């Protein structure tokens, strides 16, 4: 392949290239190295190193002193376009469905993919838990991959016969132009609450990043009940469809809602018709998530009755209200809830089905938004009968320091709590002290099977296995 096949390179267009990367460590003979300025490092500082390693061309925003360079206005956008061209623009031959929002992205994407698959439309999935091409599963490192991996996944989806690609689109990915140049068939907005302020700085910046997705889609599907929906809709130029539990005038409304311990049911009202939906995911938020997925499928041309039939066959999502078998007279549930809003939603859902105590175990991630730590504590205390405060992924922070921040949110709360810094020991404590009919909520890790400790050390921590070990000692 020639450099001119992936970027306007002027007199360098005929240079033969063997690959493309924005990571100087991955440069090989004949590679194109794209200089991207990040939060902690600037790729331009590694241009000379990349050239010495055999890079055939350097793509930069300013002069690097390397003869074989191409200057562009924005290397992030250039990288996204180059990667798409390198793989033959596979996304152009897929129907893309993007889901963004603070909470619910993973569940909504899984629901949409499963509905489409059950109705005979082979689909790929890109997200937090895993990437999929039909039934083939590949590990996921980021919620939304970098442009090279993203287009590689799109290419694999095409080769496996996929018609649709359903993907989570994070605010960081939008801000970093990872999805620049893509055109989405649909973009779905789930909700907006505080998160990622460590990255975006302000809620305004965070929302502005989310909003970017709706400038690159054909149809926007918006949760009308979210406080930010009006502001989002006001700036959208594409077709807008809304869904709601509160507003019957929405394009897709949920009426006669029934929330049970084993799932939810409601009437999906759309286009003057009503269809009963039943899905095996408990909690009021599951009504919102499944309503978004149903709206997506209907707008793709699937009959509401068929969507309802597919929805009734769908199981749970790993790490989202996942029940861990115990064989005892108490219940253990794992959920990814790691924001105040998500934790409140899960606790309230469990409060509606409990017959004993709700015991909530949680921590907060290091090198992340510190402002939500006391909010998480306050939420847990106000919605639980007992709280166990522990570590999440401390990363480069001291676990004790994170917990100290968390504890400030318990001032004035009379809910009993205990601090057990080591998460494995905390799980043991929860199981060892479980009472009849308790629901033990292990919040924050969800699908993750590892823990990131100080210094970047990664250890195995699968909460399902830790619960089994603790049970074996009873």
C-alpha positions as a Python dict, from the first residue, in 0.01 Angstrom:
ca = {
    (1, 'X'): (0, 0, 0),
    (2, 'X'): (114, 354, -77),
    (3, 'X'): (105, 642, 169),
    (4, 'X'): (-110, 833, -81),
    (5, 'X'): (-378, 562, -47),
    (6, 'X'): (-451, 667, 310),
    (7, 'X'): (-366, 1038, 325),
    (8, 'X'): (-298, 1330, 91),
    (9, 'X'): (83, 1315, 113),
    (10, 'X'): (191, 1532, -179),
    (11, 'X'): (529, 1425, -323),
    (12, 'X'): (548, 1146, -64),
    (13, 'X'): (235, 973, -195),
    (14, 'X'): (426, 690, -366),
    (15, 'X'): (609, 577, -50),
    (16, 'X'): (528, 213, 26),
    (17, 'X'): (405, 154, 380),
    (18, 'X'): (368, -160, 590),
    (19, 'X'): (147, -34, 871),
    (20, 'X'): (27, 261, 1076),
    (21, 'X'): (57, 342, 1446),
    (22, 'X'): (37, 626, 1696),
    (23, 'X'): (251, 435, 1949),
    (24, 'X'): (625, 471, 1885),
    (25, 'X'): (683, 136, 2057),
    (26, 'X'): (493, -34, 1775),
    (27, 'X'): (690, 121, 1489),
    (28, 'X'): (829, -132, 1244),
    (29, 'X'): (1025, -97, 919),
    (30, 'X'): (799, 83, 673),
    (31, 'X'): (543, 200, 933),
    (32, 'X'): (369, 534, 931),
    (33, 'X'): (403, 702, 1272),
    (34, 'X'): (135, 954, 1368),
    (35, 'X'): (240, 1209, 1630),
    (36, 'X'): (-45, 1262, 1875),
    (37, 'X'): (-26, 1489, 2177),
    (38, 'X'): (-172, 1314, 2482),
    (39, 'X'): (-229, 1413, 2842),
    (40, 'X'): (107, 1283, 2965),
    (41, 'X'): (320, 1259, 2649),
    (42, 'X'): (351, 1422, 2309),
    (43, 'X'): (406, 1192, 2011),
    (44, 'X'): (603, 1466, 1839),
    (45, 'X'): (878, 1408, 2096),
    (46, 'X'): (916, 1054, 1963),
    (47, 'X'): (932, 1137, 1593),
    (48, 'X'): (1311, 1099, 1574),
    (49, 'X'): (1296, 767, 1758),
    (50, 'X'): (1028, 642, 1518),
    (51, 'X'): (1236, 746, 1217),
    (52, 'X'): (1541, 568, 1357),
    (53, 'X'): (1329, 254, 1402),
    (54, 'X'): (1245, 254, 1030),
    (55, 'X'): (927, 461, 1002),
    (56, 'X'): (863, 538, 635),
    (57, 'X'): (673, 857, 715),
    (58, 'X'): (593, 1083, 1009),
    (59, 'X'): (253, 1255, 1033),
    (60, 'X'): (275, 1565, 1252),
    (61, 'X'): (112, 1897, 1335),
    (62, 'X'): (439, 2090, 1321),
    (63, 'X'): (792, 2049, 1190),
    (64, 'X'): (971, 1761, 1364),
    (65, 'X'): (1294, 1797, 1172),
    (66, 'X'): (1237, 1462, 1002),
    (67, 'X'): (1264, 1480, 618),
    (68, 'X'): (993, 1220, 558),
    (69, 'X'): (712, 1410, 734),
    (70, 'X'): (361, 1519, 637),
    (71, 'X'): (218, 1817, 824),
    (72, 'X'): (-156, 1812, 900),
    (73, 'X'): (-383, 2041, 1101),
    (74, 'X'): (-508, 1774, 1346),
    (75, 'X'): (-322, 1445, 1385),
    (76, 'X'): (-602, 1281, 1586),
    (77, 'X'): (-848, 1334, 1303),
    (78, 'X'): (-586, 1240, 1045),
    (79, 'X'): (-513, 917, 1233),
    (80, 'X'): (-883, 823, 1237),
    (81, 'X'): (-917, 883, 863),
    (82, 'X'): (-589, 705, 782),
    (83, 'X'): (-688, 396, 982),
    (84, 'X'): (-1025, 383, 810),
    (85, 'X'): (-858, 407, 468),
    (86, 'X'): (-591, 153, 563),
    (87, 'X'): (-859, -110, 630),
    (88, 'X'): (-1065, -17, 324),
    (89, 'X'): (-1325, 191, 510),
    (90, 'X'): (-1514, -110, 653),
    (91, 'X'): (-1753, 106, 858),
    (92, 'X'): (-1904, 240, 536),
    (93, 'X'): (-2047, -106, 471),
    (94, 'X'): (-2189, -155, 821),
    (95, 'X'): (-2491, 0, 990),
    (96, 'X'): (-2343, 163, 1299),
    (97, 'X'): (-2540, 206, 1620),
    (98, 'X'): (-2365, 413, 1886),
    (99, 'X'): (-2471, 434, 2250),
    (100, 'X'): (-2346, 706, 2484),
    (101, 'X'): (-2439, 821, 2835),
    (102, 'X'): (-2303, 791, 3187),
    (103, 'X'): (-2481, 467, 3273),
    (104, 'X'): (-2645, 186, 3079),
    (105, 'X'): (-2425, 181, 2767),
    (106, 'X'): (-2312, -180, 2811),
    (107, 'X'): (-2658, -317, 2882),
    (108, 'X'): (-2823, -127, 2597),
    (109, 'X'): (-2564, -240, 2342),
    (110, 'X'): (-2594, -604, 2455),
    (111, 'X'): (-2973, -587, 2435),
    (112, 'X'): (-2968, -437, 2085),
    (113, 'X'): (-2719, -695, 1960),
    (114, 'X'): (-2919, -984, 2104),
    (115, 'X'): (-3246, -854, 1960),
    (116, 'X'): (-3089, -819, 1615),
    (117, 'X'): (-2927, -1163, 1632),
    (118, 'X'): (-3251, -1331, 1743),
    (119, 'X'): (-3427, -1165, 1450),
    (120, 'X'): (-3172, -1297, 1202),
    (121, 'X'): (-2947, -991, 1163),
    (122, 'X'): (-2587, -1083, 1233),
    (123, 'X'): (-2424, -811, 1439),
    (124, 'X'): (-2096, -710, 1593),
    (125, 'X'): (-2048, -547, 1931),
    (126, 'X'): (-1778, -315, 2065),
    (127, 'X'): (-1777, -225, 2431),
    (128, 'X'): (-1654, -236, 2788),
    (129, 'X'): (-1687, -608, 2854),
    (130, 'X'): (-1584, -758, 2521),
    (131, 'X'): (-1587, -721, 2144),
    (132, 'X'): (-1793, -961, 1935),
    (133, 'X'): (-1837, -1061, 1572),
    (134, 'X'): (-2154, -1268, 1584),
    (135, 'X'): (-2063, -1537, 1840),
    (136, 'X'): (-1688, -1480, 1822),
    (137, 'X'): (-1556, -1301, 2131),
    (138, 'X'): (-1241, -1088, 2156),
    (139, 'X'): (-1114, -915, 2472),
    (140, 'X'): (-1176, -542, 2516),
    (141, 'X'): (-912, -307, 2655),
    (142, 'X'): (-1108, 17, 2623),
    (143, 'X'): (-1480, 96, 2603),
    (144, 'X'): (-1419, 252, 2261),
    (145, 'X'): (-1090, 136, 2099),
    (146, 'X'): (-838, 359, 1922),
    (147, 'X'): (-899, 409, 1546),
    (148, 'X'): (-662, 134, 1436),
    (149, 'X'): (-820, -135, 1653),
    (150, 'X'): (-1167, 2, 1586),
    (151, 'X'): (-1132, -30, 1209),
    (152, 'X'): (-966, -368, 1249),
    (153, 'X'): (-1277, -482, 1439),
    (154, 'X'): (-1507, -337, 1173),
    (155, 'X'): (-1307, -527, 911),
    (156, 'X'): (-1343, -853, 1106),
    (157, 'X'): (-1716, -793, 1138),
    (158, 'X'): (-1752, -755, 764),
    (159, 'X'): (-1552, -1071, 699),
    (160, 'X'): (-1775, -1265, 940),
    (161, 'X'): (-2089, -1144, 763),
    (162, 'X'): (-2213, -882, 1008),
    (163, 'X'): (-2470, -629, 890),
    (164, 'X'): (-2472, -414, 1205),
    (165, 'X'): (-2208, -288, 1448),
    (166, 'X'): (-2342, -188, 1790),
    (167, 'X'): (-2093, 2, 2002),
    (168, 'X'): (-2047, 196, 2322),
    (169, 'X'): (-1910, 542, 2251),
    (170, 'X'): (-1735, 697, 2550),
    (171, 'X'): (-1690, 1067, 2615),
    (172, 'X'): (-1312, 1024, 2610),
    (173, 'X'): (-1330, 856, 2268),
    (174, 'X'): (-1539, 1141, 2132),
    (175, 'X'): (-1306, 1403, 2278),
    (176, 'X'): (-1003, 1221, 2136),
    (177, 'X'): (-1158, 1190, 1788),
    (178, 'X'): (-1143, 809, 1793),
    (179, 'X'): (-1471, 790, 1601),
    (180, 'X'): (-1404, 1090, 1377),
    (181, 'X'): (-1533, 1042, 1024),
    (182, 'X'): (-1781, 767, 1112),
    (183, 'X'): (-2147, 801, 1023),
    (184, 'X'): (-2388, 631, 1263),
    (185, 'X'): (-2727, 499, 1158),
    (186, 'X'): (-2842, 570, 1513),
    (187, 'X'): (-2701, 742, 1821),
    (188, 'X'): (-2861, 666, 2157),
    (189, 'X'): (-2843, 885, 2468),
    (190, 'X'): (-2911, 697, 2793),
    (191, 'X'): (-2856, 956, 3069),
    (192, 'X'): (-2612, 1209, 3210),
    (193, 'X'): (-2474, 1221, 3566),
    (194, 'X'): (-2139, 1306, 3724),
    (195, 'X'): (-1842, 1098, 3611),
    (196, 'X'): (-1501, 1137, 3445),
    (197, 'X'): (-1437, 1486, 3582),
    (198, 'X'): (-1076, 1375, 3632),
    (199, 'X'): (-1055, 1380, 3251),
    (200, 'X'): (-1301, 1647, 3136),
    (201, 'X'): (-1257, 1891, 3425),
    (202, 'X'): (-1617, 2015, 3425),
    (203, 'X'): (-1964, 1874, 3370),
    (204, 'X'): (-2004, 2118, 3080),
    (205, 'X'): (-1699, 1970, 2902),
    (206, 'X'): (-1821, 1619, 2976),
    (207, 'X'): (-2164, 1689, 2826),
    (208, 'X'): (-2015, 1868, 2525),
    (209, 'X'): (-1810, 1556, 2450),
    (210, 'X'): (-2118, 1333, 2469),
    (211, 'X'): (-2308, 1570, 2243),
    (212, 'X'): (-2053, 1530, 1964),
    (213, 'X'): (-2193, 1188, 1876),
    (214, 'X'): (-2522, 1344, 1765),
    (215, 'X'): (-2354, 1547, 1493),
    (216, 'X'): (-2256, 1227, 1314),
    (217, 'X'): (-2578, 1023, 1307),
    (218, 'X'): (-2893, 983, 1102),
    (219, 'X'): (-3132, 928, 1392),
    (220, 'X'): (-3093, 1034, 1756),
    (221, 'X'): (-3275, 827, 2019),
    (222, 'X'): (-3300, 1032, 2338),
    (223, 'X'): (-3407, 950, 2695),
    (224, 'X'): (-3660, 1230, 2737),
    (225, 'X'): (-3673, 1182, 3114),
    (226, 'X'): (-3310, 1284, 3160),
    (227, 'X'): (-3258, 1642, 3276),
    (228, 'X'): (-3015, 1706, 2991),
    (229, 'X'): (-3245, 1581, 2714),
    (230, 'X'): (-3386, 1924, 2627),
    (231, 'X'): (-3042, 2078, 2596),
    (232, 'X'): (-2928, 1787, 2382),
    (233, 'X'): (-3231, 1793, 2153),
    (234, 'X'): (-3203, 2169, 2098),
    (235, 'X'): (-2869, 2128, 1927),
    (236, 'X'): (-2946, 1824, 1712),
    (237, 'X'): (-3002, 1863, 1337),
    (238, 'X'): (-3075, 1498, 1255),
    (239, 'X'): (-3402, 1312, 1307),
    (240, 'X'): (-3490, 1291, 1679),
    (241, 'X'): (-3688, 1014, 1848),
    (242, 'X'): (-3754, 1010, 2223),
    (243, 'X'): (-3832, 743, 2480),
    (244, 'X'): (-3982, 791, 2824),
    (245, 'X'): (-4147, 637, 3129),
    (246, 'X'): (-4302, 970, 3227),
    (247, 'X'): (-4414, 1142, 2908),
    (248, 'X'): (-4684, 960, 2712),
    (249, 'X'): (-4630, 1194, 2416),
    (250, 'X'): (-4282, 1050, 2357),
    (251, 'X'): (-4222, 852, 2041),
    (252, 'X'): (-4166, 542, 2252),
    (253, 'X'): (-4339, 534, 2591),
    (254, 'X'): (-4345, 269, 2864),
    (255, 'X'): (-4683, 236, 3035),
    (256, 'X'): (-4827, -3, 3292),
    (257, 'X'): (-4479, -77, 3421),
    (258, 'X'): (-4435, -383, 3643),
    (259, 'X'): (-4106, -433, 3829),
    (260, 'X'): (-4043, -778, 3976),
    (261, 'X'): (-3752, -960, 4135),
    (262, 'X'): (-3690, -1153, 3812),
    (263, 'X'): (-3732, -869, 3563),
    (264, 'X'): (-3961, -600, 3428),
    (265, 'X'): (-4269, -579, 3206),
    (266, 'X'): (-4438, -282, 3043),
    (267, 'X'): (-4649, -176, 2746),
    (268, 'X'): (-4436, -32, 2467),
    (269, 'X'): (-4652, 239, 2313),
    (270, 'X'): (-4539, 357, 1970),
    (271, 'X'): (-4721, 481, 1663),
    (272, 'X'): (-5062, 438, 1821),
    (273, 'X'): (-5004, 68, 1901),
    (274, 'X'): (-4918, -106, 2227),
    (275, 'X'): (-4697, -414, 2269),
    (276, 'X'): (-4623, -588, 2599),
    (277, 'X'): (-4249, -616, 2666),
    (278, 'X'): (-4098, -853, 2923),
    (279, 'X'): (-3725, -875, 2990),
    (280, 'X'): (-3541, -1069, 3259),
    (281, 'X'): (-3347, -775, 3405),
    (282, 'X'): (-3472, -632, 3735),
    (283, 'X'): (-3488, -266, 3838),
    (284, 'X'): (-3654, 49, 3710),
    (285, 'X'): (-3338, 137, 3514),
    (286, 'X'): (-3388, -188, 3320),
    (287, 'X'): (-3711, -40, 3184),
    (288, 'X'): (-3511, 252, 3046),
    (289, 'X'): (-3235, 31, 2905),
    (290, 'X'): (-3472, -214, 2738),
    (291, 'X'): (-3694, 71, 2611),
    (292, 'X'): (-3392, 229, 2441),
    (293, 'X'): (-3302, -105, 2282),
    (294, 'X'): (-3660, -168, 2169),
    (295, 'X'): (-3680, 180, 2016),
    (296, 'X'): (-3357, 116, 1828),
    (297, 'X'): (-3480, -214, 1685),
    (298, 'X'): (-3820, -73, 1586),
    (299, 'X'): (-3657, 222, 1410),
    (300, 'X'): (-3439, -24, 1219),
    (301, 'X'): (-3760, -171, 1078),
    (302, 'X'): (-3822, -461, 1316),
    (303, 'X'): (-4193, -514, 1402),
    (304, 'X'): (-4269, -438, 1767),
    (305, 'X'): (-4416, -785, 1821),
    (306, 'X'): (-4097, -949, 1696),
    (307, 'X'): (-3889, -720, 1915),
    (308, 'X'): (-4098, -820, 2217),
    (309, 'X'): (-4052, -1188, 2134),
    (310, 'X'): (-3676, -1148, 2107),
    (311, 'X'): (-3659, -945, 2426),
    (312, 'X'): (-3836, -1217, 2624),
    (313, 'X'): (-3557, -1461, 2538),
    (314, 'X'): (-3270, -1239, 2652),
    (315, 'X'): (-3070, -1324, 2963),
    (316, 'X'): (-2860, -1102, 3183),
    (317, 'X'): (-2537, -914, 3114),
    (318, 'X'): (-2219, -1012, 3298),
    (319, 'X'): (-2147, -779, 3586),
    (320, 'X'): (-2481, -601, 3558),
    (321, 'X'): (-2713, -710, 3842),
    (322, 'X'): (-2549, -1052, 3812),
    (323, 'X'): (-2665, -1304, 4071),
    (324, 'X'): (-2383, -1523, 4206),
    (325, 'X'): (-2500, -1873, 4308),
    (326, 'X'): (-2445, -1931, 4682),
    (327, 'X'): (-2669, -2223, 4778),
    (328, 'X'): (-2730, -2036, 5105),
    (329, 'X'): (-3012, -1834, 5258),
    (330, 'X'): (-2864, -1505, 5134),
    (331, 'X'): (-2801, -1356, 4791),
    (332, 'X'): (-2486, -1208, 4636),
    (333, 'X'): (-2516, -969, 4343),
    (334, 'X'): (-2231, -819, 4137),
    (335, 'X'): (-2283, -489, 3957),
    (336, 'X'): (-2054, -244, 3778),
    (337, 'X'): (-2216, 59, 3949),
    (338, 'X'): (-1931, 305, 4003),
    (339, 'X'): (-2111, 640, 3993),
    (340, 'X'): (-2346, 783, 4258),
    (341, 'X'): (-2643, 765, 4022),
    (342, 'X'): (-2574, 407, 3913),
    (343, 'X'): (-2525, 295, 4274),
    (344, 'X'): (-2850, 460, 4379),
    (345, 'X'): (-3037, 293, 4094),
    (346, 'X'): (-2907, -52, 4182),
    (347, 'X'): (-2968, -9, 4556),
    (348, 'X'): (-3324, 109, 4498),
    (349, 'X'): (-3389, -181, 4262),
    (350, 'X'): (-3266, -428, 4524),
    (351, 'X'): (-3456, -251, 4801),
    (352, 'X'): (-3775, -334, 4617),
    (353, 'X'): (-3708, -708, 4624),
    (354, 'X'): (-3526, -761, 4954),
    (355, 'X'): (-3675, -933, 5257),
    (356, 'X'): (-3367, -886, 5477),
    (357, 'X'): (-3080, -636, 5481),
    (358, 'X'): (-2912, -476, 5183),
    (359, 'X'): (-2537, -486, 5245),
    (360, 'X'): (-2345, -268, 4999),
    (361, 'X'): (-1972, -320, 4943),
    (362, 'X'): (-1795, -57, 4733),
    (363, 'X'): (-1479, 144, 4677),
    (364, 'X'): (-1368, 418, 4439),
    (365, 'X'): (-1102, 409, 4169),
    (366, 'X'): (-771, 586, 4208),
    (367, 'X'): (-664, 859, 3962),
    (368, 'X'): (-1029, 924, 3886),
    (369, 'X'): (-1287, 1188, 3979),
    (370, 'X'): (-1233, 1251, 4352),
    (371, 'X'): (-1551, 1455, 4378),
    (372, 'X'): (-1774, 1150, 4351),
    (373, 'X'): (-1611, 963, 4642),
    (374, 'X'): (-1814, 1124, 4924),
    (375, 'X'): (-2122, 1117, 4700),
    (376, 'X'): (-2084, 741, 4659),
    (377, 'X'): (-2060, 701, 5037),
    (378, 'X'): (-2368, 914, 5099),
    (379, 'X'): (-2564, 724, 4835),
    (380, 'X'): (-2463, 385, 4979),
    (381, 'X'): (-2550, 489, 5334),
    (382, 'X'): (-2888, 635, 5241),
    (383, 'X'): (-2993, 330, 5040),
    (384, 'X'): (-2842, 38, 5233),
    (385, 'X'): (-2878, -123, 5574),
    (386, 'X'): (-2505, -183, 5614),
    (387, 'X'): (-2204, -58, 5418),
    (388, 'X'): (-1860, -212, 5366),
    (389, 'X'): (-1605, 38, 5238),
    (390, 'X'): (-1306, -108, 5056),
    (391, 'X'): (-1078, -61, 4755),
    (392, 'X'): (-1170, -60, 4389),
    (393, 'X'): (-875, -6, 4152),
    (394, 'X'): (-644, 220, 4358),
    (395, 'X'): (-399, 260, 4069),
    (396, 'X'): (-135, 516, 4170),
    (397, 'X'): (-311, 636, 4483),
    (398, 'X'): (-288, 505, 4838),
    (399, 'X'): (-601, 299, 4912),
    (400, 'X'): (-619, 451, 5258),
    (401, 'X'): (-625, 800, 5110),
    (402, 'X'): (-911, 709, 4876),
    (403, 'X'): (-1107, 562, 5166),
    (404, 'X'): (-1044, 877, 5371),
    (405, 'X'): (-1209, 1079, 5091),
    (406, 'X'): (-1501, 834, 5084),
    (407, 'X'): (-1559, 859, 5459),
    (408, 'X'): (-1623, 1233, 5442),
    (409, 'X'): (-1954, 1148, 5278),
    (410, 'X'): (-2073, 955, 5583),
    (411, 'X'): (-2083, 1257, 5812),
    (412, 'X'): (-2432, 1283, 5960),
    (413, 'X'): (-2532, 933, 5838),
    (414, 'X'): (-2632, 675, 6099),
    (415, 'X'): (-2609, 370, 5872),
    (416, 'X'): (-2363, 122, 6027),
    (417, 'X'): (-2048, 62, 5826),
    (418, 'X'): (-1708, -102, 5840),
    (419, 'X'): (-1383, -33, 5655),
    (420, 'X'): (-1195, -332, 5515),
    (421, 'X'): (-926, -193, 5285),
    (422, 'X'): (-831, -516, 5103),
    (423, 'X'): (-1115, -599, 4863),
    (424, 'X'): (-1072, -977, 4890),
    (425, 'X'): (-1082, -955, 5269),
    (426, 'X'): (-1386, -729, 5239),
    (427, 'X'): (-1569, -991, 5031),
    (428, 'X'): (-1478, -1255, 5290),
    (429, 'X'): (-1610, -1028, 5563),
    (430, 'X'): (-1939, -975, 5377),
    (431, 'X'): (-1995, -1347, 5325),
    (432, 'X'): (-1881, -1446, 5676),
    (433, 'X'): (-2119, -1195, 5837),
    (434, 'X'): (-2416, -1254, 5606),
    (435, 'X'): (-2753, -1298, 5774),
    (436, 'X'): (-3061, -1484, 5656),
    (437, 'X'): (-3230, -1310, 5360),
    (438, 'X'): (-2948, -1057, 5317),
    (439, 'X'): (-2867, -922, 4972),
    (440, 'X'): (-2495, -851, 4944),
    (441, 'X'): (-2418, -604, 4665),
    (442, 'X'): (-2059, -607, 4539),
    (443, 'X'): (-2047, -277, 4351),
    (444, 'X'): (-1790, -124, 4120),
    (445, 'X'): (-1599, -410, 3958),
    (446, 'X'): (-1877, -576, 3760),
    (447, 'X'): (-1737, -775, 3470),
    (448, 'X'): (-1373, -704, 3562),
    (449, 'X'): (-1164, -1001, 3674),
    (450, 'X'): (-860, -804, 3790),
    (451, 'X'): (-756, -526, 4025),
    (452, 'X'): (-509, -249, 3945),
    (453, 'X'): (-292, -177, 4249),
    (454, 'X'): (-49, 104, 4322),
    (455, 'X'): (238, 116, 4077),
    (456, 'X'): (31, -37, 3799),
    (457, 'X'): (51, -391, 3936),
    (458, 'X'): (-241, -599, 3812),
    (459, 'X'): (-367, -897, 4012),
    (460, 'X'): (-643, -1146, 3937),
    (461, 'X'): (-961, -1062, 4124),
    (462, 'X'): (-1271, -1237, 4001),
    (463, 'X'): (-1540, -1163, 4258),
    (464, 'X'): (-1731, -1477, 4162),
    (465, 'X'): (-1431, -1691, 4258),
    (466, 'X'): (-1374, -1491, 4579),
    (467, 'X'): (-1736, -1545, 4682),
    (468, 'X'): (-1699, -1919, 4619),
    (469, 'X'): (-1382, -1928, 4830),
    (470, 'X'): (-1551, -1741, 5112),
    (471, 'X'): (-1851, -1974, 5097),
    (472, 'X'): (-1623, -2277, 5123),
    (473, 'X'): (-1498, -2150, 5459),
    (474, 'X'): (-1846, -2119, 5615),
}
